[in-house]
Amino acid sequence: MVDRVASAVPRVDRMGDAALLVTLGEDLDLGANAWAHRIAEGLLLDRRTDGGLGRPVPGHASVLGPFDPEAGPEDEGRRLLAEVMAATAASAARPDGPLHHIGVSYGGVDGPDLPEVAARTGLSEGEVVRRHAGVEYRVLVLGFVPGFPYLAEVPKVLDLPRRATPRIRVPAGSVAIAGRQTGIYPFATPGGWHLLGRTDAPLWDPRRDPPTLLVPGDRVRFIPG
C-alpha cells in the first residue's frame, strides 16, 4: 500500500503536565500514520535520559511522548522529538506487514446492520459485502479494548457515521464500520459501529506472543464465507 504524504504541518503541543503531543496530519492520512510509527520507533531506539521521554504512544496521525518533568526540562524532550522527526521524515516508508485473510460471515444474526447499511448507501446487501471485502486494509492503531484494530480505509460509499444509539453489547468477533474505518471487536463490549458480519479469528490471546493477532502496519482482507 502506498503511503500518502502527511497533509498538515507537524506541530508539538504540551498535553497536561507530563506529555508532549506530536500532530502530523489528518486522522486517516496513511502517510501521517506511517510517519507516527516511524517516530515512535525512533524514540524507542534513542531514548535519552536527559530528555525524560517515556514510552511513546503512536496514534492515527500523532505520537504522545510522556515525560517526567523531574528527569529533565521540557525543552530537552522537545529537542529530542524534533531530532527524531527530522531523521524519520525523509526515511523510507515502513514496509507493509503480513497480509491476514480473515473469514467473515456477513449478514443475518452475525451482521444485523447490513440491511440498514444497504438502504442508507443505496446498494444491495450483496454489493455492500462485495465493496467491504474488496479492499485491502491497513491496521493503523490498536485501541478501545486490547486487540481492537482500526483499519483503513473503507470505500467512500460505505462512509457512514456511528450509530445514533450504541449497543450495550456487541458480540465478540463482530466486523463493523464507522466513518472511513472498519474494525473487529475482540470481546463482547458496548459499541456504536454498524455490524456487517462476524469472524471467529482469535484477535486476542494472552498466551500468545504478541497476544494480538494484528499489529499496526499489518494488512487485512476479509473473505466472505
N, C-alpha and C positions, 0 to 999 in steps of 0.2 A: 504494500500500500504506500502510495507516495505521500510524504508529509507536505502539509501546506506551510506557508510562511506565516509566522505569528503576525497578527494584524494590528496589534496595539504596541505603543512604545512601552517597553518594560519599566516598571517602577517598583520601588521598595518602600513599604509603609510600616510604621510601628503598629503592632497588634497587642494591645494591652501593655503590661509592664514587663513581659518576658518572651516576646516573639517578634520576628520580622516577617512580613509577607511580601513575596515577590509576585507581582502580577504581570503576566506575559501576553495575554490576548483574550479573545472571547472564550466562553465556556467550552465550545465544541470546535475550537480551532485545533486540528490534529497536529499541526506543526508546533503550536504552543505546548500541547500536551507532551509531545516527544521531547521538546526542549526542557520542560519542567522535570521530566525524569532524568535527563542528562545532568541538569544542575544538581538534583538530589544525589545522583551517583557521584558527581564530582565532589560534593561536600562530604560524603561518606569517605572518600579517598583522601581528603585533605581537611580534616577537622583539627584545626589548630587550637590549642588550649587558650591562646591569648584572645581568640575571637569569642570564646564562650558559647559557641553554637552547639546545640544538641542535635538529636537525630532529625533530619529533615522529613517533611511530610508533603510529597507531591500531590497536587490536585488536578482538576481538569485542565487548568491553564495557569497554575500558580504553584508556589512552593512556600510552605510555612517553615521558618527556621527558628525553633525555640532557642533562647539564650539565657544564660544565668548572669544577671546584672552584677553579681558579686565576683564572677570569674574574669570579667574584662569589660571595658567600656563598649557601649553600643556601636560606636564608630568603628571599632575593630571588627565586629560582626558584619557591619555594612561593607567594610573594605573587603573582607573575605568573600562575601556574596558577589560583589562587583567583579572580583578577580575570576571567580568560578563562572559567572555569567559570561564574561568576555571570552574565557577559554572554551566554553561549550557552544557559544553562538554560531561559530563557523565550523564546528565539528560535524562529522558525517552523521546522517540520520541514524537513530538507533535501529539496529536490524530487527526485522519482524520476528516475533516469537513464533512458536509452533502453531500449526493450524489444528483446531479441535472441531471435529464433526459431532454435533450434538443432536440426537434424535428427539423429535418433538411430536406429541400427539396434539394436533390442533383442533379447536372447537369442542362442542359438546360440553360435558361436565368439566373437562380439562381446560377449556377456553371459553368461559361463559360470556366474555365481552366481544367475541368475534362477530356475532350478528350486528351489534351496535356499531363496531368499528367499520364494518362493511357499509352500513346505512349512512354513516356520517361522512365516509370518503367517497361514496357513490360507486364503490367497487363490489363485485360479488365476493362472497366469503372465500371462494377458491382463489380469486385474484389477490385478496389480502394475504393469504398464505403464500402464494407464489412470490409476491413482492417482498414480504418479510423474509422468506427463506432464500431469496435470490441475491442476497447481499453478503459480502464477506465483512464481518465486523471486527473492530479492534477494541481490546479491553483498555479503557482509559484509566480507570482507577477502580479500587475495591472500597466498599464502604457501606454505610447504613447498618448492616449487620455483617459479621465475618463471612467473607467469601462472596458477597453480592457484587457481581461485575456490572459496571456501567459500560455499555457497548455502543459504539457509534460507527456509522450513523444510519438511521432508518431512512428508507426512501421518503422524499418530500411529501408524497401523497398520504403517507401514514403519520405525519406530524400532527398529533393531537395533544391537547393539554391533558393534564392529570384529571382523573375522575372528580366530579364536583363533591362527591361524598366517598371518602376512603372506606375500604372494607376493614372490619375489625380483625378478620383473619383471612390471610391469603395462604393457600396450601403450599407446602414445600415443593420446589421444583417448578413453580409457575413461571412461564415465559411471558413477559409483559412489555408494553411500550408506553412511553410518555414523552411528549416533545420529540426531539430528534434522537432519542436514545431507546435502546431496548435493554432488558436485564432479566436475570433469573433469581428468584427468591430461594436461597439455600434452606431456609427454615420456614415454618408456619409463623407468619408475623402479620401485623397490620400493614396495609399498603394501599396506595391510591392510583396505581398504574392500571392500564387496560390489559386484562388477561386474555391472551390469544391461545395458549396451549400449556402443556406441561411436559417436563422431562424427568427421567429417572437418573440423570447424570449426577454423581456424587460431588457436589460443588465444595463441600467442606467435610474433612475427616481429620480430627485432631491427632489420629495415629499416623497420618501421612506427613512426609516432609518434602515440600511445604504442605500444610494442611489444606490449602486452597487448590482446587483443580486448575483455576485460571489465575494468571498474574498479569499486571499491566504490560502491554505490548503483544500479548498473545492474540491470535486471530480465531474467530469463531464463524462457523457456517452451521445453520440449522437445517436438519434433514427431516422433512415431513414423514410421518410414519404412523 
